[in-house]
Amino acid sequence: MKTILSLLLLMSSFAYADTSAIERFIFDGSMDSKVVNMTTEKTRTEYRQVPVRTTCYRTEYRQRCEMRPQPCRQVCRQGVCRNVCPPPVRRCHQVPVSIPYPCTRIETRAFEVHDYYVETTATFDFAEVVDNARVNEEISIGMKGEISSLSAKGSKNYFIMLDSSSRSESRGNGVKYVDLNYKVRLVSAVNARNVLSNGIQNVKLRSGILSFNLGAGFNLEDFSQQIRLFQNRRLGSDILILDRDLALNDMNVISTTNSSNITIDLNSLGVNVPSKLRVILDTKFMIDENKILNKNEVSTSANSNWVFR
C-alpha cells in the first residue's frame, strides 16, 4: 500500500508539463512564404506540503534474562583438591526494541501547474531558388511551451540557410502571443557534396612534391585549402614549420570527370622539408555553418593527417 501511494504522489507531481507542438511542411521552391500556427501550454512549478503515509519507529525497553555461570573455586582436603562450581545465576536487564507503527509525515513536493497558453504564428519568407536541382526540403518548426526550435532535412541538393530570425511577444487574457519570422534561402550543395563526400584520398609525398585527391569540381572560389606542416618527432610535440591557406599559384589542380588531383611543391612554399614530416590538410566549403539548418546532410569540410618518414 505504501509503494502504490508513493507512486501516485510522484505521478501527480508531474501531471502537468509544458506541452509541445511540431509542424512540418515541404518547400519545393514554388512558394514565397509560409505561415504556421501552433498552440502550446506553459506551466510553472509550485511547491506544496503533502502528507505521506509511512512507517515510523519507537523504542521500547523489554526485560531479557539469561543464565550466567559463576566462577569455580578449588577446594583441597587431606591433600586432595577438586573444583567446586556453584550453580548458574539468573541475570536480567532491560533491552531497547524498535517497534514499527504507521504514521504520516509532511513532505515539500514540486507540482507543475498551468500558467498560460501560447499561441504561436511562424512566418517563413523564402528567397528565390536560382539553381536547377530538385527542390524537396522538409522544414520543421517546434514549440515546447514558449521555446521555439527549427530544423530541416531534404534532398541533399541544398544547404538550407537561416539568414535571419526575429521574435515578438504580447500577453492578454491568460495567453502569450508569439510571432516568429524566419528568412530562408537555399544554397546549392551539389559542388560541396561532389568534392568532399569521399574525403581527402591518395595523399603522397615524393621528393618534396605533395599530392592528394578530392572529388570532382574543386576550386578556390568555393573552397579553401589549408595546409599545416610539422617536423615529426618520436619524443615530444611535433614542431610547426608552416600554416597557411593556399592560393591558386601554390598548387596545380587537374580536374577529371571523377576527381580533382592536387599537387603542391613544398619547396616552392619556402619549406625545408624534413626527413620526418607530418602533413595536415583541411579542405572547407566556404559557407557560414552557423546558418545551416540541415548541417548533418552534406559535409562542409574534409581533412587528413599523415606522417611521412
DAHUKA-V873069 format. One record per helix or strand. SS is the DSSP state (H for helix, E for strand). FROM is the first residue (numbers start at 0). TO is the last residue. Records with the same first field share a line. If there is no record, write none. Layout:
BEGIN
SS = FROM-TO, FROM-TO
END
This chain:
BEGIN
H = 1-12, 189-195, 247-249, 265-268, 288-290
E = 19-26, 32-67, 72-76, 79-83, 88-125, 136-143, 146-152, 157-171, 174-187, 200-205, 208-214, 222-230, 238-244, 251-254, 258-264, 276-284, 291-291, 300-307
END
